[in-house]
Amino acid sequence: MHTKVNAQRARIAALIINALLVVGVSSFISFWKLGDFSITFFDEGQELQPVQEVHHGGSFLVPTLKGKPYFKKPPLR
């Protein structure tokens, strides 16, 4: 009886350890050097400026670029 309970506890402990290991490794890979990259394309600043203006108190419905409405969609890369 006790050996079955101990075996089940060992299995559960192994599953928890494996899950924590997977979460830890995937988090490390996902967030390592996250903020180290800068703007790389020549027009990327123009694509990011409307996002910054919305973030700093602009309208969420009408994006702006230097205070003027900006409806150009960024290209898919």
N, CA, C and O atoms as CSV, one atom per row, in Angstrom:
chain,resi,resn,atom,element,x,y,z
A,1,MET,N,N,0.828,-1.193,0.000
A,1,MET,CA,C,0.000,0.000,0.000
A,1,MET,C,C,0.869,1.252,0.000
A,1,MET,O,O,0.656,2.172,-0.790
A,2,HIS,N,N,1.861,1.273,0.907
A,2,HIS,CA,C,2.713,2.461,0.995
A,2,HIS,C,C,3.600,2.618,-0.235
A,2,HIS,O,O,3.929,3.740,-0.621
A,3,THR,N,N,3.980,1.531,-0.840
A,3,THR,CA,C,4.840,1.634,-2.023
A,3,THR,C,C,4.088,2.238,-3.204
A,3,THR,O,O,4.674,2.972,-4.000
A,4,LYS,N,N,2.778,1.931,-3.326
A,4,LYS,CA,C,1.986,2.525,-4.400
A,4,LYS,C,C,1.832,4.026,-4.190
A,4,LYS,O,O,1.921,4.805,-5.139
A,5,VAL,N,N,1.599,4.427,-2.936
A,5,VAL,CA,C,1.446,5.847,-2.620
A,5,VAL,C,C,2.756,6.579,-2.864
A,5,VAL,O,O,2.764,7.672,-3.430
A,6,ASN,N,N,3.861,5.981,-2.439
A,6,ASN,CA,C,5.170,6.607,-2.646
A,6,ASN,C,C,5.512,6.709,-4.130
A,6,ASN,O,O,6.085,7.706,-4.570
A,7,ALA,N,N,5.163,5.683,-4.897
A,7,ALA,CA,C,5.430,5.713,-6.334
A,7,ALA,C,C,4.594,6.798,-7.010
A,7,ALA,O,O,5.074,7.494,-7.905
A,8,GLN,N,N,3.342,6.934,-6.576
A,8,GLN,CA,C,2.478,7.966,-7.149
A,8,GLN,C,C,2.989,9.358,-6.794
A,8,GLN,O,O,2.984,10.254,-7.638
A,9,ARG,N,N,3.425,9.543,-5.565
A,9,ARG,CA,C,3.985,10.839,-5.156
A,9,ARG,C,C,5.255,11.158,-5.937
A,9,ARG,O,O,5.482,12.304,-6.323
A,10,ALA,N,N,6.075,10.148,-6.165
A,10,ALA,CA,C,7.306,10.355,-6.924
A,10,ALA,C,C,6.985,10.753,-8.367
A,10,ALA,O,O,7.654,11.614,-8.937
A,11,ARG,N,N,5.957,10.122,-8.960
A,11,ARG,CA,C,5.551,10.466,-10.313
A,11,ARG,C,C,5.031,11.897,-10.391
A,11,ARG,O,O,5.360,12.636,-11.319
A,12,ILE,N,N,4.220,12.280,-9.414
A,12,ILE,CA,C,3.682,13.643,-9.388
A,12,ILE,C,C,4.803,14.658,-9.203
A,12,ILE,O,O,4.820,15.698,-9.862
A,13,ALA,N,N,5.738,14.356,-8.308
A,13,ALA,CA,C,6.873,15.256,-8.088
A,13,ALA,C,C,7.713,15.393,-9.356
A,13,ALA,O,O,8.170,16.490,-9.680
A,14,ALA,N,N,7.918,14.293,-10.073
A,14,ALA,CA,C,8.687,14.342,-11.315
A,14,ALA,C,C,7.963,15.180,-12.367
A,14,ALA,O,O,8.602,15.941,-13.095
A,15,LEU,N,N,6.642,15.050,-12.455
A,15,LEU,CA,C,5.872,15.855,-13.404
A,15,LEU,C,C,5.960,17.339,-13.077
A,15,LEU,O,O,6.112,18.168,-13.975
A,16,ILE,N,N,5.866,17.674,-11.802
A,16,ILE,CA,C,5.953,19.076,-11.391
A,16,ILE,C,C,7.334,19.644,-11.697
A,16,ILE,O,O,7.451,20.762,-12.199
A,17,ILE,N,N,8.367,18.885,-11.400
A,17,ILE,CA,C,9.735,19.335,-11.670
A,17,ILE,C,C,9.949,19.527,-13.170
A,17,ILE,O,O,10.555,20.512,-13.590
A,18,ASN,N,N,9.455,18.589,-13.975
A,18,ASN,CA,C,9.594,18.719,-15.432
A,18,ASN,C,C,8.830,19.927,-15.960
A,18,ASN,O,O,9.328,20.640,-16.831
A,19,ALA,N,N,7.629,20.162,-15.443
A,19,ALA,CA,C,6.843,21.317,-15.881
A,19,ALA,C,C,7.550,22.619,-15.520
A,19,ALA,O,O,7.608,23.540,-16.335
A,20,LEU,N,N,8.086,22.702,-14.309
A,20,LEU,CA,C,8.813,23.903,-13.899
A,20,LEU,C,C,10.071,24.106,-14.739
A,20,LEU,O,O,10.431,25.237,-15.064
A,21,LEU,N,N,10.726,23.025,-15.082
A,21,LEU,CA,C,11.915,23.113,-15.919
A,21,LEU,C,C,11.564,23.632,-17.313
A,21,LEU,O,O,12.267,24.486,-17.853
A,22,VAL,N,N,10.488,23.123,-17.888
A,22,VAL,CA,C,10.065,23.576,-19.218
A,22,VAL,C,C,9.675,25.050,-19.179
A,22,VAL,O,O,10.056,25.812,-20.068
A,23,VAL,N,N,8.923,25.459,-18.163
A,23,VAL,CA,C,8.518,26.860,-18.042
A,23,VAL,C,C,9.741,27.754,-17.847
A,23,VAL,O,O,9.828,28.825,-18.448
A,24,GLY,N,N,10.670,27.327,-17.023
A,24,GLY,CA,C,11.869,28.126,-16.782
A,24,GLY,C,C,12.727,28.288,-18.020
A,24,GLY,O,O,13.169,29.395,-18.328
A,25,VAL,N,N,12.968,27.207,-18.729
A,25,VAL,CA,C,13.801,27.273,-19.932
A,25,VAL,C,C,13.116,28.090,-21.024
A,25,VAL,O,O,13.760,28.907,-21.683
A,26,SER,N,N,11.821,27.878,-21.220
A,26,SER,CA,C,11.124,28.635,-22.262
A,26,SER,C,C,11.039,30.119,-21.915
A,26,SER,O,O,11.116,30.964,-22.807
A,27,SER,N,N,10.882,30.450,-20.634
A,27,SER,CA,C,10.880,31.857,-20.228
A,27,SER,C,C,12.243,32.492,-20.471
A,27,SER,O,O,12.330,33.623,-20.949
A,28,PHE,N,N,13.292,31.774,-20.147
A,28,PHE,CA,C,14.641,32.291,-20.362
A,28,PHE,C,C,14.890,32.546,-21.844
A,28,PHE,O,O,15.422,33.591,-22.217
A,29,ILE,N,N,14.508,31.597,-22.684
A,29,ILE,CA,C,14.718,31.748,-24.122
A,29,ILE,C,C,13.876,32.897,-24.673
A,29,ILE,O,O,14.334,33.637,-25.544
A,30,SER,N,N,12.664,33.050,-24.177
A,30,SER,CA,C,11.771,34.092,-24.689
A,30,SER,C,C,12.209,35.492,-24.282
A,30,SER,O,O,12.098,36.424,-25.080
A,31,PHE,N,N,12.702,35.660,-23.063
A,31,PHE,CA,C,12.987,36.992,-22.541
A,31,PHE,C,C,14.460,37.369,-22.550
A,31,PHE,O,O,14.790,38.497,-22.184
A,32,TRP,N,N,15.357,36.483,-22.949
A,32,TRP,CA,C,16.781,36.773,-22.969
A,32,TRP,C,C,17.066,37.796,-24.063
A,32,TRP,O,O,16.699,37.587,-25.220
A,33,LYS,N,N,17.707,38.878,-23.711
A,33,LYS,CA,C,18.076,39.978,-24.616
A,33,LYS,C,C,16.859,40.580,-25.309
A,33,LYS,O,O,16.932,40.956,-26.479
A,34,LEU,N,N,15.757,40.673,-24.602
A,34,LEU,CA,C,14.522,41.169,-25.205
A,34,LEU,C,C,14.638,42.631,-25.616
A,34,LEU,O,O,14.140,43.002,-26.679
A,35,GLY,N,N,15.276,43.468,-24.815
A,35,GLY,CA,C,15.353,44.890,-25.124
A,35,GLY,C,C,16.631,45.323,-25.798
A,35,GLY,O,O,16.875,46.524,-25.912
A,36,ASP,N,N,17.450,44.408,-26.246
A,36,ASP,CA,C,18.742,44.765,-26.828
A,36,ASP,C,C,18.672,45.193,-28.291
A,36,ASP,O,O,19.625,45.784,-28.799
A,37,PHE,N,N,17.584,44.914,-28.967
A,37,PHE,CA,C,17.504,45.219,-30.392
A,37,PHE,C,C,17.008,46.641,-30.603
A,37,PHE,O,O,16.129,47.118,-29.886
A,38,SER,N,N,17.573,47.300,-31.580
A,38,SER,CA,C,17.152,48.660,-31.903
A,38,SER,C,C,16.364,48.636,-33.211
A,38,SER,O,O,16.101,47.576,-33.778
A,39,ILE,N,N,16.001,49.812,-33.669
A,39,ILE,CA,C,15.283,49.917,-34.936
A,39,ILE,C,C,16.231,49.511,-36.059
A,39,ILE,O,O,17.339,50.037,-36.160
A,40,THR,N,N,15.799,48.578,-36.899
A,40,THR,CA,C,16.702,48.037,-37.910
A,40,THR,C,C,16.355,48.459,-39.329
A,40,THR,O,O,17.255,48.557,-40.163
A,41,PHE,N,N,15.107,48.709,-39.635
A,41,PHE,CA,C,14.723,49.087,-40.993
A,41,PHE,C,C,14.632,50.603,-41.096
A,41,PHE,O,O,14.366,51.274,-40.099
A,42,PHE,N,N,14.848,51.145,-42.276
A,42,PHE,CA,C,14.909,52.597,-42.449
A,42,PHE,C,C,13.588,53.291,-42.146
A,42,PHE,O,O,13.592,54.448,-41.726
A,43,ASP,N,N,12.464,52.621,-42.344
A,43,ASP,CA,C,11.169,53.258,-42.116
A,43,ASP,C,C,10.480,52.772,-40.843
A,43,ASP,O,O,9.309,53.073,-40.612
A,44,GLU,N,N,11.189,52.043,-40.045
A,44,GLU,CA,C,10.579,51.487,-38.841
A,44,GLU,C,C,10.218,52.573,-37.830
A,44,GLU,O,O,9.250,52.423,-37.086
A,45,GLY,N,N,10.971,53.648,-37.794
A,45,GLY,CA,C,10.648,54.752,-36.895
A,45,GLY,C,C,9.318,55.394,-37.230
A,45,GLY,O,O,8.559,55.772,-36.337
A,46,GLN,N,N,9.034,55.519,-38.522
A,46,GLN,CA,C,7.760,56.090,-38.951
A,46,GLN,C,C,6.604,55.152,-38.598
A,46,GLN,O,O,5.495,55.617,-38.333
A,47,GLU,N,N,6.845,53.858,-38.593
A,47,GLU,CA,C,5.806,52.906,-38.229
A,47,GLU,C,C,5.591,52.859,-36.721
A,47,GLU,O,O,4.494,52.537,-36.264
A,48,LEU,N,N,6.615,53.174,-35.952
A,48,LEU,CA,C,6.504,53.122,-34.495
A,48,LEU,C,C,5.971,54.413,-33.887
A,48,LEU,O,O,5.412,54.391,-32.791
A,49,GLN,N,N,6.133,55.523,-34.571
A,49,GLN,CA,C,5.714,56.814,-34.018
A,49,GLN,C,C,4.218,56.876,-33.710
A,49,GLN,O,O,3.866,57.372,-32.639
A,50,PRO,N,N,3.307,56.405,-34.580
A,50,PRO,CA,C,1.883,56.427,-34.213
A,50,PRO,C,C,1.575,55.605,-32.965
A,50,PRO,O,O,0.693,55.963,-32.185
A,51,VAL,N,N,2.289,54.521,-32.780
A,51,VAL,CA,C,2.088,53.700,-31.583
A,51,VAL,C,C,2.496,54.481,-30.340
A,51,VAL,O,O,1.806,54.428,-29.322
A,52,GLN,N,N,3.606,55.202,-30.414
A,52,GLN,CA,C,4.037,56.003,-29.272
A,52,GLN,C,C,3.057,57.130,-28.979
A,52,GLN,O,O,2.802,57.436,-27.815
A,53,GLU,N,N,2.508,57.748,-30.013
A,53,GLU,CA,C,1.551,58.830,-29.792
A,53,GLU,C,C,0.268,58.313,-29.150
A,53,GLU,O,O,-0.312,58.995,-28.305
A,54,VAL,N,N,-0.182,57.132,-29.532
A,54,VAL,CA,C,-1.359,56.535,-28.883
A,54,VAL,C,C,-1.037,56.211,-27.436
A,54,VAL,O,O,-1.861,56.432,-26.548
A,55,HIS,N,N,0.152,55.690,-27.195
A,55,HIS,CA,C,0.558,55.319,-25.834
A,55,HIS,C,C,0.654,56.537,-24.918
A,55,HIS,O,O,0.349,56.442,-23.729
A,56,HIS,N,N,1.068,57.663,-25.454
A,56,HIS,CA,C,1.239,58.865,-24.635
A,56,HIS,C,C,-0.002,59.749,-24.600
A,56,HIS,O,O,0.105,60.962,-24.419
A,57,GLY,N,N,-1.161,59.157,-24.768
A,57,GLY,CA,C,-2.395,59.898,-24.558
A,57,GLY,C,C,-3.163,60.271,-25.797
A,57,GLY,O,O,-4.056,61.115,-25.740
A,58,GLY,N,N,-2.839,59.667,-26.905
A,58,GLY,CA,C,-3.570,59.970,-28.123
A,58,GLY,C,C,-4.857,59.168,-28.218
A,58,GLY,O,O,-5.241,58.459,-27.288
A,59,SER,N,N,-5.501,59.294,-29.342
A,59,SER,CA,C,-6.758,58.593,-29.589
A,59,SER,C,C,-6.471,57.156,-30.013
A,59,SER,O,O,-5.601,56.909,-30.847
A,60,PHE,N,N,-7.204,56.216,-29.437
A,60,PHE,CA,C,-7.042,54.822,-29.818
A,60,PHE,C,C,-7.760,54.511,-31.132
A,60,PHE,O,O,-7.427,53.531,-31.798
A,61,LEU,N,N,-8.725,55.319,-31.506
A,61,LEU,CA,C,-9.494,55.059,-32.722
A,61,LEU,C,C,-8.860,55.667,-33.962
A,61,LEU,O,O,-8.959,55.101,-35.051
A,62,VAL,N,N,-8.208,56.818,-33.806
A,62,VAL,CA,C,-7.576,57.496,-34.941
A,62,VAL,C,C,-6.095,57.664,-34.620
A,62,VAL,O,O,-5.730,58.562,-33.861
A,63,PRO,N,N,-5.235,56.813,-35.186
A,63,PRO,CA,C,-3.805,56.989,-34.935
A,63,PRO,C,C,-3.297,58.254,-35.614
A,63,PRO,O,O,-3.790,58.638,-36.674
A,64,THR,N,N,-2.315,58.893,-35.004
A,64,THR,CA,C,-1.769,60.127,-35.557
A,64,THR,C,C,-0.265,59.999,-35.748
A,64,THR,O,O,0.405,59.221,-35.068
A,65,LEU,N,N,0.243,60.779,-36.685
A,65,LEU,CA,C,1.679,60.907,-36.908
A,65,LEU,C,C,1.982,62.391,-36.925
A,65,LEU,O,O,1.590,63.096,-37.855
A,66,LYS,N,N,2.672,62.868,-35.914
A,66,LYS,CA,C,2.979,64.292,-35.722
A,66,LYS,C,C,1.701,65.124,-35.649
A,66,LYS,O,O,1.641,66.234,-36.177
A,67,GLY,N,N,0.688,64.579,-34.993
A,67,GLY,CA,C,-0.556,65.287,-34.774
A,67,GLY,C,C,-1.580,65.192,-35.889
A,67,GLY,O,O,-2.707,65.663,-35.729
A,68,LYS,N,N,-1.216,64.595,-37.014
A,68,LYS,CA,C,-2.139,64.469,-38.142
A,68,LYS,C,C,-2.618,63.019,-38.232
A,68,LYS,O,O,-1.862,62.104,-37.905
A,69,PRO,N,N,-3.863,62.795,-38.669
A,69,PRO,CA,C,-4.355,61.413,-38.794
A,69,PRO,C,C,-3.462,60.583,-39.717
A,69,PRO,O,O,-3.024,61.055,-40.767
A,70,TYR,N,N,-3.201,59.348,-39.313
A,70,TYR,CA,C,-2.297,58.464,-40.043
A,70,TYR,C,C,-2.953,57.092,-40.138
A,70,TYR,O,O,-3.059,56.380,-39.139
A,71,PHE,N,N,-3.394,56.719,-41.343
A,71,PHE,CA,C,-4.111,55.459,-41.527
A,71,PHE,C,C,-3.336,54.435,-42.347
A,71,PHE,O,O,-3.877,53.384,-42.691
A,72,LYS,N,N,-2.092,54.723,-42.661
A,72,LYS,CA,C,-1.284,53.788,-43.440
A,72,LYS,C,C,-0.939,52.580,-42.571
A,72,LYS,O,O,-0.454,52.728,-41.449
A,73,LYS,N,N,-1.189,51.407,-43.094
A,73,LYS,CA,C,-0.880,50.179,-42.367
A,73,LYS,C,C,0.574,49.789,-42.637
A,73,LYS,O,O,1.055,49.956,-43.758
A,74,PRO,N,N,1.274,49.276,-41.632
A,74,PRO,CA,C,2.648,48.833,-41.872
A,74,PRO,C,C,2.662,47.566,-42.731
A,74,PRO,O,O,1.743,46.751,-42.643
A,75,PRO,N,N,3.680,47.397,-43.548
A,75,PRO,CA,C,3.748,46.203,-44.401
A,75,PRO,C,C,4.040,44.957,-43.569
A,75,PRO,O,O,4.640,45.028,-42.497
A,76,LEU,N,N,3.606,43.832,-44.087
A,76,LEU,CA,C,3.913,42.559,-43.432
A,76,LEU,C,C,5.319,42.142,-43.815
A,76,LEU,O,O,5.710,42.200,-44.981
A,77,ARG,N,N,6.073,41.720,-42.805
A,77,ARG,CA,C,7.457,41.305,-43.083
A,77,ARG,C,C,7.640,39.885,-42.681
A,77,ARG,O,O,8.733,39.338,-42.830
